[in-house]
Amino acid sequence: MTWLRDRRFRRVLLTLLTVAYVGFIYGNSLQNGADSSERSGRVVELLQWLLSSLGWTGEVSEHFIRKLAHFAEYAGLGVLLGITLRTYTPRLFPHLFVPLFAGLAVPVSDEFLQLFVEGRAGMVQDVVLDFAGMLAGLSLTVLLLALAGRIRRRGRKRAVSPDEGKGTR
């Protein structure tokens, strides 16, 4: 388990995981329109069945599911970007431009990629939705990391006794 404590290992692991996740996002975008719609339709059917078994009588739209998937997919990217940034620096706020830039570059390039896939279209509103999802994931991660750091620092302060550091006579 000592390799998990190695900062370089964690950096490489999280960087590779983030790159693989971006590959997952691009892979979803490379599906042609018919395959993507079929996949979304299966999710709609499953969710509709689940909600109706709980007594809900409304309809779930494929459009809603697709937009929710965009947001959730990029929220995951935001979480990964935040955690990866933390492995490179303990001071997150001065370096937030890096995940913000990456978090915008990925959806822009993703939507551009979709311009060349049959039955798909790159849409500016999807870039905005994707970036909003990434911001939500990144913000939540940065907030939780900041709170964890504050709790850790308070714990260390309490562990030091008030008499420590003073000379005893």
C-alpha positions as CSV (number, residue, x, y, z in Angstrom):
1,M,0.0,0.0,0.0
2,T,3.0,2.3,0.1
3,W,2.7,2.9,-3.6
4,L,-0.6,4.6,-2.9
5,R,1.1,7.1,-0.6
6,D,3.6,8.0,-3.4
7,R,2.6,11.4,-4.7
8,R,4.1,10.7,-8.2
9,F,2.1,7.5,-8.5
10,R,-1.1,9.3,-7.6
11,R,-0.4,12.1,-10.1
12,V,0.2,9.6,-12.9
13,L,-2.8,7.4,-11.9
14,L,-5.2,10.3,-11.7
15,T,-3.9,12.0,-14.8
16,L,-4.3,8.8,-16.8
17,L,-7.8,8.2,-15.3
18,T,-8.8,11.8,-16.4
19,V,-7.4,11.2,-19.9
20,A,-9.3,7.9,-20.1
21,Y,-12.5,9.6,-18.9
22,V,-12.1,12.2,-21.7
23,G,-11.7,9.3,-24.1
24,F,-15.0,7.8,-22.7
25,I,-16.7,11.2,-23.4
26,Y,-15.3,11.3,-27.0
27,G,-16.3,7.6,-27.4
28,N,-19.9,8.5,-26.6
29,S,-19.7,11.3,-29.1
30,L,-18.4,9.1,-31.9
31,Q,-21.6,6.9,-31.8
32,N,-23.8,7.7,-34.7
33,G,-27.1,9.4,-34.1
34,A,-29.2,6.1,-34.4
35,D,-27.0,4.2,-31.9
36,S,-26.9,7.1,-29.5
37,S,-30.7,7.5,-29.7
38,E,-31.2,3.8,-29.1
39,R,-29.0,3.9,-26.1
40,S,-30.9,6.9,-24.7
41,G,-34.2,5.1,-25.4
42,R,-33.2,2.1,-23.3
43,V,-32.3,4.4,-20.4
44,V,-35.7,6.2,-20.8
45,E,-37.5,2.8,-20.8
46,L,-35.7,1.7,-17.7
47,L,-36.2,4.9,-15.8
48,Q,-39.9,5.0,-16.9
49,W,-40.4,1.5,-15.6
50,L,-38.7,2.3,-12.4
51,L,-40.7,5.5,-11.8
52,S,-44.0,3.9,-12.7
53,S,-43.3,1.0,-10.3
54,L,-43.0,3.7,-7.6
55,G,-46.4,5.1,-8.6
56,W,-45.3,8.0,-10.8
57,T,-47.5,8.5,-13.9
58,G,-45.6,11.1,-15.8
59,E,-43.5,10.7,-18.9
60,V,-39.7,10.9,-19.1
61,S,-38.5,12.4,-22.3
62,E,-35.4,11.2,-24.2
63,H,-34.4,14.9,-24.6
64,F,-34.3,15.3,-20.8
65,I,-32.3,12.1,-20.4
66,R,-29.8,13.2,-23.0
67,K,-29.3,16.6,-21.4
68,L,-29.0,15.0,-18.0
69,A,-26.4,12.6,-19.3
70,H,-24.4,15.6,-20.7
71,F,-24.5,17.3,-17.3
72,A,-23.6,14.2,-15.3
73,E,-20.8,13.1,-17.7
74,Y,-19.1,16.5,-17.4
75,A,-19.8,16.7,-13.6
76,G,-17.7,13.6,-13.4
77,L,-15.0,15.3,-15.4
78,G,-15.1,18.2,-13.0
79,V,-14.6,15.9,-10.1
80,L,-11.7,14.2,-11.7
81,L,-10.1,17.5,-12.7
82,G,-10.4,18.8,-9.2
83,I,-8.9,15.7,-7.6
84,T,-6.1,15.5,-10.2
85,L,-5.3,19.2,-9.5
86,R,-5.0,18.5,-5.8
87,T,-2.3,15.8,-6.4
88,Y,-0.2,18.5,-8.1
89,T,-0.7,21.3,-5.6
90,P,-2.1,21.8,-2.2
91,R,-3.1,25.3,-3.1
92,L,-6.1,24.9,-5.4
93,F,-7.5,28.4,-5.9
94,P,-4.4,30.0,-7.6
95,H,-4.3,27.1,-10.1
96,L,-8.0,26.7,-10.9
97,F,-7.5,28.1,-14.4
98,V,-6.0,24.7,-15.5
99,P,-9.2,22.6,-14.8
100,L,-11.3,25.5,-16.0
101,F,-9.5,25.6,-19.3
102,A,-9.5,21.9,-19.7
103,G,-13.2,21.8,-18.6
104,L,-14.0,24.2,-21.5
105,A,-11.7,22.8,-24.1
106,V,-13.1,19.2,-23.8
107,P,-16.8,20.1,-24.5
108,V,-15.8,22.5,-27.3
109,S,-13.7,19.8,-29.0
110,D,-16.3,17.2,-28.2
111,E,-19.1,19.2,-29.9
112,F,-16.7,19.9,-32.8
113,L,-16.1,16.2,-33.2
114,Q,-19.8,15.5,-33.4
115,L,-20.0,17.7,-36.6
116,F,-18.3,14.8,-38.4
117,V,-20.4,11.9,-37.0
118,E,-23.4,10.7,-39.0
119,G,-26.7,11.8,-37.4
120,R,-25.0,14.0,-34.8
121,A,-24.7,17.8,-34.5
122,G,-22.4,20.0,-32.5
123,M,-24.4,22.4,-30.5
124,V,-23.3,25.5,-28.6
125,Q,-26.0,24.9,-25.9
126,D,-24.5,21.5,-25.2
127,V,-21.1,23.2,-24.7
128,V,-22.8,25.5,-22.1
129,L,-24.5,22.6,-20.4
130,D,-21.3,20.5,-20.4
131,F,-19.3,23.4,-18.9
132,A,-22.0,23.9,-16.3
133,G,-21.8,20.2,-15.3
134,M,-18.0,20.4,-15.2
135,L,-18.3,23.6,-13.0
136,A,-20.7,21.8,-10.6
137,G,-18.4,18.8,-10.3
138,L,-15.3,20.9,-9.9
139,S,-16.9,23.3,-7.4
140,L,-18.2,20.4,-5.3
141,T,-14.8,18.8,-5.3
142,V,-12.9,22.0,-4.5
143,L,-15.3,22.7,-1.7
144,L,-15.0,19.2,-0.2
145,L,-11.2,19.3,-0.5
146,A,-11.1,22.7,1.2
147,L,-13.3,21.5,4.0
148,A,-11.3,18.4,4.4
149,G,-8.1,20.5,4.6
150,R,-9.6,22.8,7.2
151,I,-10.8,19.8,9.3
152,R,-7.3,18.2,9.1
153,R,-5.6,21.4,10.2
154,R,-8.0,21.8,13.1
155,G,-7.3,18.2,14.1
156,R,-3.5,18.9,14.1
157,K,-3.9,22.0,16.2
158,R,-6.0,20.1,18.8
159,A,-3.4,17.3,18.9
160,V,-0.7,19.8,20.0
161,S,-1.1,20.5,23.7
162,P,-1.1,24.1,24.9
163,D,2.1,23.5,26.9
164,E,4.0,22.0,24.0
165,G,6.9,24.2,22.9
166,K,7.3,25.9,26.3
167,G,10.3,25.0,28.4
168,T,9.6,23.1,31.6
169,R,11.4,24.0,34.8
